[in-house]
Amino acid sequence: MRRSLVLLLLSSCVLSAAGCPPVSGLRNLALGKTAIVTGDFDNVDQLIKEVAIQTTVEAEIHYYDGYITGPAIESEPPNGGRPLTLQVEDLMRVDSTAGLQQFDTVFLSDGMRGCNQQQYNGVGEDNHLVLDQTVVGNIEKSVRNGLRMYFSDWNYDLLEATWPDLVDWMGDDSELDAAQRGIAPQTVNARIVDQGLADFMGVPLQSELEVIYNFGTWAVIDSVDESVSVLVVADVEYDDPDTGEVRVKVDAPLLIAADVGRGVVLFTTFHNEAQVSDDTRDVLAYGLGKLSR
């Protein structure tokens, strides 16, 4: 099988280099052998490149095509715009060293196919990965053995299928897409509730920053298990799953992390494309640090 491979050793600025101020507390990132699955509404690739302007990011990146219909955001295409040979199914369904277990870090972008009851355009079912027990088992085993894995927004159903006790989502957790209740456009005044993140950004705990939701029906978290770290919260508007009325969820977690076995799981309710403020990009950079070895 022909492999789509880019060796990315980005060092536009070393952390201590003069004239290139780093994000507060940012350290060199070692992501190792990394898989990035593309999605219609996210661009993790761009985030990594932006962080690499401020510090050294060491990652051997392999791209996998996870698009449903194609990117719905304006951004630089991954892999230099060349067609992606490998598909998300190649990564997730192979129970061997050719699949997830060959990687140190995996990013699942929002709008990745296979994780929803239906395609967002309503054409047909889009649940072939989340209902595949081989996929769920591969994820659980790989993370338990040390994989560091990033989930974004609509990929939440795949996280729920793998670790149903980690997060209580808005709506019925047993139904696909049920937590997709967030209203947009919506700009929330988020609060930093993790001391490590506050120290990283050089601000006091409970400091506020704006988080922008430019797409609707984003996944809303109700609560998390005590083993899960909540980094950022906000009071957010959502439509009630029972009545359809607009309600406010107080202190809804927006960014969470959990140690699972020897691995790490990171989840963001927001995308890597809509967040235009430096503060929010710093939060995402801190998230990358959680995935660094």
C-alpha positions in Angstrom: 0.0 0.0 0.0 1.4 3.4 -1.0 1.8 5.6 2.0 1.1 9.3 2.2 4.0 10.5 4.4 5.3 13.9 5.4 8.2 14.1 7.7 7.6 17.3 9.7 10.4 18.6 11.9 9.3 22.1 12.4 11.7 24.4 14.2 11.0 27.9 13.0 11.9 29.1 16.4 13.5 27.3 19.3 11.9 28.1 22.7 14.9 30.0 23.9 15.7 31.7 20.6 16.1 35.5 20.8 13.5 37.6 18.9 10.9 34.9 18.9 8.8 35.1 22.1 7.1 31.9 23.0 3.7 31.4 24.3 3.8 31.6 28.1 5.2 28.3 29.4 5.3 26.6 26.0 7.9 23.8 25.8 9.3 21.9 22.9 6.7 19.4 21.8 7.5 15.8 20.9 4.5 14.2 19.3 6.4 11.3 17.8 4.8 9.3 15.0 1.6 11.2 14.4 -1.6 10.5 12.4 -3.8 13.4 11.5 -7.3 12.5 10.2 -8.8 15.3 8.2 -12.4 16.5 8.8 -14.8 18.9 7.2 -14.8 21.5 10.1 -11.3 21.4 11.6 -7.7 22.0 10.7 -5.4 20.5 13.4 -2.6 20.6 10.8 -2.7 24.4 10.8 -2.6 24.6 14.6 0.5 22.5 14.7 2.2 24.7 12.2 1.3 27.8 14.1 2.6 26.4 17.4 5.8 25.4 15.5 6.4 29.1 14.8 6.9 29.6 18.5 8.7 26.4 19.5 10.1 23.2 18.1 7.5 20.5 17.2 8.9 17.1 16.4 6.4 14.9 14.6 6.5 12.4 11.8 3.1 13.1 10.3 0.9 10.7 8.3 -2.3 12.1 6.9 -5.5 10.1 6.6 -8.6 11.2 4.6 -11.6 11.5 6.9 -13.6 14.0 4.9 -17.4 13.5 4.6 -17.8 15.9 1.6 -14.7 18.0 1.9 -13.4 20.9 3.9 -16.2 23.4 4.8 -13.6 25.9 6.1 -11.2 28.2 4.4 -7.7 26.9 5.3 -4.6 25.5 3.8 -5.1 21.9 2.7 -3.0 19.3 4.4 -0.3 17.4 2.7 0.4 20.4 0.4 -2.9 19.9 -1.3 -2.0 16.5 -2.7 -4.7 13.8 -2.7 -4.6 11.7 0.5 -4.1 8.0 -0.4 -4.8 6.6 3.1 -8.3 6.6 4.5 -9.5 6.9 8.0 -10.9 3.3 7.8 -7.3 2.1 7.0 -6.2 3.6 10.3 -9.1 2.7 12.6 -10.1 -0.8 11.5 -6.7 -2.5 11.3 -6.0 -4.5 14.5 -2.2 -4.7 14.0 0.9 -2.6 13.9 -0.3 -1.2 10.6 -3.2 0.6 12.4 -3.5 2.8 15.5 -0.9 0.9 17.4 2.0 2.1 15.2 1.4 5.7 16.3 2.4 7.8 19.3 -0.2 10.5 18.7 -3.5 10.6 16.8 -5.7 13.6 16.0 -9.3 13.1 14.9 -10.6 16.3 13.3 -14.2 17.5 13.7 -16.3 16.5 10.7 -14.5 13.1 10.3 -16.8 10.6 8.8 -18.1 7.5 10.5 -19.0 9.0 13.9 -22.6 10.3 13.5 -26.1 9.0 13.0 -26.4 10.8 9.7 -24.2 12.9 7.5 -24.6 16.6 8.4 -26.1 17.2 5.0 -28.7 14.6 5.6 -27.8 12.4 2.7 -27.5 9.1 4.6 -26.0 7.2 7.6 -22.6 8.0 8.8 -22.0 5.6 11.7 -19.9 2.9 10.3 -16.9 3.6 12.6 -18.6 4.3 15.8 -20.7 1.1 15.6 -17.7 -1.0 14.7 -16.5 -2.9 17.7 -13.1 -3.6 16.1 -12.6 0.2 15.9 -13.7 0.8 19.5 -11.5 -2.0 20.7 -8.5 -0.7 18.8 -8.9 2.7 20.3 -9.2 1.4 23.8 -6.3 -0.9 23.6 -4.0 1.6 21.8 -4.7 4.4 24.3 -4.3 2.0 27.3 -1.0 1.0 25.9 0.3 4.6 25.5 -1.4 6.3 22.6 -2.2 10.0 23.0 -5.4 10.8 21.2 -7.3 14.0 20.4 -11.0 14.1 19.8 -12.8 17.2 18.4 -16.5 18.0 18.8 -18.6 15.6 16.7 -16.2 12.8 17.3 -17.5 12.7 20.8 -19.7 9.6 20.0 -16.6 7.6 19.3 -15.1 8.7 22.7 -18.4 7.8 24.4 -18.5 4.4 22.7 -15.0 3.6 23.9 -15.1 5.0 27.5 -18.8 5.4 28.4 -18.1 6.3 32.0 -15.7 9.3 31.4 -18.3 11.9 30.3 -22.0 12.5 30.8 -23.2 14.3 27.7 -26.2 16.5 27.2 -29.1 14.3 26.1 -29.2 10.5 26.0 -25.7 9.1 25.9 -26.9 5.9 24.2 -28.2 7.8 21.1 -25.8 9.1 18.5 -25.7 12.8 17.9 -27.9 13.4 21.0 -25.4 15.8 22.7 -25.2 18.0 19.6 -27.2 20.7 21.3 -24.9 23.8 21.3 -26.3 26.9 19.7 -24.3 29.0 17.2 -23.2 31.5 16.4 -22.2 31.9 20.0 -19.3 33.6 21.7 -18.8 32.6 25.3 -16.8 34.1 28.1 -14.9 30.9 29.1 -13.0 30.6 32.3 -9.7 28.8 33.0 -10.2 26.3 35.9 -7.0 24.3 35.6 -4.0 25.6 37.5 -1.6 24.1 35.0 -3.2 26.0 32.1 -3.3 29.2 34.1 0.4 28.9 34.9 1.1 28.1 31.3 -0.6 31.3 30.1 0.8 33.4 33.0 -2.7 34.4 34.2 -4.7 33.9 37.4 -7.0 31.0 37.8 -10.6 31.8 36.7 -9.3 34.3 34.1 -11.6 34.7 31.1 -11.2 34.3 27.4 -13.5 34.3 24.5 -14.4 31.1 22.7 -16.2 31.4 19.4 -18.7 28.8 18.1 -19.4 29.5 14.5 -21.1 26.2 13.7 -24.3 25.0 15.4 -25.1 21.6 17.0 -21.8 21.3 18.8 -21.5 18.6 21.5 -22.3 19.9 25.0 -20.9 18.2 28.1 -23.1 17.9 31.1 -20.5 16.5 33.6 -17.4 14.4 33.8 -16.0 11.6 35.9 -13.8 12.6 38.8 -10.8 11.1 36.9 -11.2 13.7 34.1 -9.4 17.0 34.2 -11.5 20.0 33.2 -9.4 22.9 31.9 -11.9 25.4 30.6 -15.6 26.0 31.4 -18.3 28.4 30.3 -22.0 29.1 30.6 -23.3 28.1 27.2 -26.7 28.1 25.4 -28.1 24.9 24.2 -31.5 23.6 23.0 -33.1 21.3 25.5 -33.3 17.8 24.2 -36.8 17.3 25.6 -38.5 20.6 24.9 -36.3 22.3 22.3 -36.3 25.4 24.5 -33.1 27.4 24.7 -31.4 26.9 28.1 -28.1 27.8 29.7 -25.7 25.1 31.0 -23.6 26.7 33.8 -19.9 25.7 33.9 -20.1 23.4 30.9 -16.7 21.9 30.3 -15.2 23.0 27.0 -11.8 21.3 27.1 -11.1 18.1 29.1 -8.2 15.7 29.4 -8.0 12.2 30.9 -5.2 9.7 31.6 -6.3 6.3 30.4 -3.8 3.5 31.2 -0.5 4.8 29.9 -2.2 7.0 27.3 -4.0 10.4 27.2 -7.4 11.5 25.8 -8.0 15.1 25.0 -11.4 16.5 23.9 -12.4 20.0 22.7 -16.0 21.1 22.1 -14.6 23.9 19.9 -12.7 23.7 16.6 -9.2 24.7 15.7 -10.4 27.0 12.9 -12.9 29.3 14.5 -10.8 30.4 17.4 -9.1 33.6 16.2 -7.8 35.0 19.5 -4.3 34.5 20.7 -5.6 33.4 24.1 -7.6 30.6 22.6 -4.7 29.4 20.5 -2.6 29.4 23.6 -5.2 27.1 25.2 -5.0 24.8 22.2 -1.2 24.9 22.3 -1.4 23.8 26.0 -3.6 20.9 24.8 -0.9 19.9 22.4 1.5 19.9 25.3 -0.8 17.4 27.1 -0.2 15.1 24.1 3.6 15.6 24.0 5.9 12.9 25.3 
